[in-house]
Amino acid sequence: MGEEVPWHNADDLYVTINSIQSSDAPWRCFKLSYDGPKPPTPPCWMEETYELNARDALLVLEQQLLTPDFWHITNVSYQELDAHGNHIFSDLMSGDWVHQQAVRHCS
């Protein structure tokens, strides 16, 4: 806890994310526009066409799971405590919600 993050801002983080080339899942571009009823003077968002760039999430996940770099993922809930008994949250599987789901399904 208290460690500095390696990014200065959101744009810096996005550059890092976009530089990861562990998947060859192709990007697809979808064009979206509003085609419902419009008032006499429609707001600009009703008139615009927007682009959504996305990858097939299932294919990306499958490729990640086939990559040895991702084999260290923790897939079991756990709770870690410090010397004073305070809960240490370090990733999704250390969270209260995940623990409660695991305990609920085991009882």
VOSEMAR-773110 format. One record per residue (C-alpha): residue number from 1; residue in three letters; x, y, z. Coordinates in pm, whole numbers, plus 50000, padded with zeros to 5 digits. Layout:
REM residues N
{NUM "ALA" {X Y Z}} ...
***
This chain:
REM residues 107
{1 "MET" {50000 50000 50000}} {2 "GLY" {50112 50356 49944}} {3 "GLU" {50307 50265 49629}} {4 "GLU" {50329 50517 49345}} {5 "VAL" {50145 50423 49027}} {6 "PRO" {50361 50410 48714}} {7 "TRP" {50132 50643 48514}} {8 "HIS" {50108 51020 48536}} {9 "ASN" {49751 51043 48403}} {10 "ALA" {49479 50846 48225}} {11 "ASP" {49630 50908 47881}} {12 "ASP" {49960 50760 47999}} {13 "LEU" {49773 50452 48127}} {14 "TYR" {49591 50411 47793}} {15 "VAL" {49922 50423 47604}} {16 "THR" {50048 50137 47820}} {17 "ILE" {49729 49935 47772}} {18 "ASN" {49728 49990 47397}} {19 "SER" {50093 49881 47368}} {20 "ILE" {50012 49532 47501}} {21 "GLN" {50013 49300 47201}} {22 "SER" {49925 48967 47362}} {23 "SER" {49624 48913 47137}} {24 "ASP" {49571 48901 46766}} {25 "ALA" {49195 48939 46803}} {26 "PRO" {49097 49185 46533}} {27 "TRP" {48949 49524 46611}} {28 "ARG" {48605 49592 46467}} {29 "CYS" {48451 49933 46416}} {30 "PHE" {48079 49981 46469}} {31 "LYS" {47900 50299 46368}} {32 "LEU" {47618 50401 46598}} {33 "SER" {47356 50668 46554}} {34 "TYR" {47021 50753 46705}} {35 "ASP" {46728 50662 46486}} {36 "GLY" {46436 50719 46720}} {37 "PRO" {46187 51004 46724}} {38 "LYS" {46337 51353 46736}} {39 "PRO" {46202 51679 46870}} {40 "PRO" {46175 51983 46636}} {41 "THR" {46519 52101 46747}} {42 "PRO" {46709 51782 46833}} {43 "PRO" {47016 51790 47055}} {44 "CYS" {47343 51738 46870}} {45 "TRP" {47392 51381 47001}} {46 "MET" {47079 51275 46809}} {47 "GLU" {47234 51399 46485}} {48 "GLU" {47585 51255 46522}} {49 "THR" {47728 50920 46418}} {50 "TYR" {47961 50761 46671}} {51 "GLU" {48228 50497 46627}} {52 "LEU" {48279 50212 46872}} {53 "ASN" {48602 50017 46834}} {54 "ALA" {48597 49680 47006}} {55 "ARG" {48743 49332 47007}} {56 "ASP" {48563 49003 47065}} {57 "ALA" {48595 48985 47445}} {58 "LEU" {48564 48604 47455}} {59 "LEU" {48842 48559 47198}} {60 "VAL" {49068 48802 47388}} {61 "LEU" {49004 48617 47716}} {62 "GLU" {49072 48279 47554}} {63 "GLN" {49400 48408 47411}} {64 "GLN" {49500 48557 47747}} {65 "LEU" {49437 48229 47925}} {66 "LEU" {49658 48052 47670}} {67 "THR" {49944 48294 47745}} {68 "PRO" {50179 48179 48026}} {69 "ASP" {50200 48538 48158}} {70 "PHE" {49839 48505 48272}} {71 "TRP" {49873 48165 48442}} {72 "HIS" {49947 48326 48780}} {73 "ILE" {49591 48461 48807}} {74 "THR" {49435 48378 49140}} {75 "ASN" {49099 48209 49087}} {76 "VAL" {49017 48130 49450}} {77 "SER" {48883 48380 49702}} {78 "TYR" {49112 48462 49993}} {79 "GLN" {49138 48706 50279}} {80 "GLU" {49474 48845 50384}} {81 "LEU" {49521 49030 50713}} {82 "ASP" {49804 49254 50830}} {83 "ALA" {49969 49225 51173}} {84 "HIS" {49687 49430 51328}} {85 "GLY" {49410 49215 51183}} {86 "ASN" {49311 49467 50913}} {87 "HIS" {49192 49326 50583}} {88 "ILE" {49440 49379 50297}} {89 "PHE" {49270 49423 49960}} {90 "SER" {49505 49350 49671}} {91 "ASP" {49290 49219 49385}} {92 "LEU" {48938 49107 49300}} {93 "MET" {48974 48769 49468}} {94 "SER" {49073 48931 49800}} {95 "GLY" {48752 49136 49816}} {96 "ASP" {48458 49092 50051}} {97 "TRP" {48203 49031 49776}} {98 "VAL" {48402 48743 49623}} {99 "HIS" {48457 48589 49966}} {100 "GLN" {48087 48615 50051}} {101 "GLN" {47993 48449 49720}} {102 "ALA" {48236 48162 49781}} {103 "VAL" {48117 48108 50138}} {104 "ARG" {47751 48129 50032}} {105 "HIS" {47797 47858 49768}} {106 "CYS" {47998 47632 50000}} {107 "SER" {47751 47629 50287}} 
***
